[in-house]
């Protein structure tokens, strides 16, 4: 089958189209014929070698963390899915990523695709959507009336986090550049902050939750907008525990745990119109298409998610 792989760490030029063996399927897995995948920052961070100590994969590496497609084979122990089902997932990619024509996926990581979503839209959800959900629901225990700051609201995680927070009845503030103001307002943002003109630390106060997608100085400053007992969850780097303790807040780093049940909940939100997949860019499943998609993601100028159309 066709796959896009890397054989060493480096720039987007390391992405190569190759013929590789079909994935070996276990009894608790299904074989998914891929129709779409999407790009996440972890893709190019791993490709560039930034995560080689955290994720010591062996070359050649097939990148990719999001899957949407149709089941073509079902393992003997699989009970909830059948051949022909349209599904989406954040698979276990330690052996085999999703820049490929076929992927084997554990049953517990699968969810049926929303009827009202395209394959590209479904592929935009798993990693970013589960990350946003676990930040807000699992770590922060969001509830109605909470004041939530979401950094980089126009990005993949940010745009989904805004919608999830609003579905819980939260008041949402978000940072982005001025060109994204109307986009974020359309998602339900109550307080838009143009980070080029305003300092969020000076205009926000007494917040319950901060979702940190930036790290560094922004992460430190974010602690100052939280009330006592507030929560800061980062998807970039572990927060300063001593600083958090001094300010009497809960702070932590979240590493996504793939979860088919939570993905099904996100799918239900899409079907009910409470969550809209936001595909801002689509590229073909070619060596050049993946290179251009990686370069766009690295530029930090993508709006919404970057999808790859495989079939």
HELIX and SHEET records of a PDB file:
HELIX    1   1 UNK A   12  UNK A   14  5                                   3    
HELIX    2   2 UNK A   41  UNK A   47  1                                   7    
HELIX    3   3 UNK A  107  UNK A  109  5                                   3    
HELIX    4   4 UNK A  119  UNK A  123  1                                   5    
HELIX    5   5 UNK A  126  UNK A  133  1                                   8    
HELIX    6   6 UNK A  134  UNK A  139  3                                   6    
HELIX    7   7 UNK A  156  UNK A  167  1                                  12    
HELIX    8   8 UNK A  178  UNK A  180  5                                   3    
HELIX    9   9 UNK A  181  UNK A  187  1                                   7    
HELIX   10  10 UNK A  200  UNK A  203  1                                   4    
HELIX   11  11 UNK A  216  UNK A  222  1                                   7    
HELIX   12  12 UNK A  223  UNK A  225  5                                   3    
HELIX   13  13 UNK A  241  UNK A  246  1                                   6    
HELIX   14  14 UNK A  260  UNK A  271  1                                  12    
HELIX   15  15 UNK A  287  UNK A  299  1                                  13    
SHEET    1   A 3 UNK A  16  UNK A  19  0                                        
SHEET    2   A 3 UNK A   2  UNK A   6 -1                                        
SHEET    3   A 3 UNK A  61  UNK A  62 -1                                        
SHEET    1   B 5 UNK A 102  UNK A 106  0                                        
SHEET    2   B 5 UNK A  29  UNK A  39 -1                                        
SHEET    3   B 5 UNK A  67  UNK A  74 -1                                        
SHEET    4   B 5 UNK A  86  UNK A  89 -1                                        
SHEET    5   B 5 UNK A 110  UNK A 112 -1                                        
SHEET    1   C 4 UNK A 102  UNK A 106  0                                        
SHEET    2   C 4 UNK A  29  UNK A  39 -1                                        
SHEET    3   C 4 UNK A 305  UNK A 309 -1                                        
SHEET    4   C 4 UNK A 279  UNK A 284  1                                        
SHEET    1   D 6 UNK A 191  UNK A 194  0                                        
SHEET    2   D 6 UNK A 171  UNK A 176  1                                        
SHEET    3   D 6 UNK A 147  UNK A 150  1                                        
SHEET    4   D 6 UNK A 207  UNK A 212  1                                        
SHEET    5   D 6 UNK A 226  UNK A 234  1                                        
SHEET    6   D 6 UNK A 250  UNK A 253  1                                        
END                                                                             
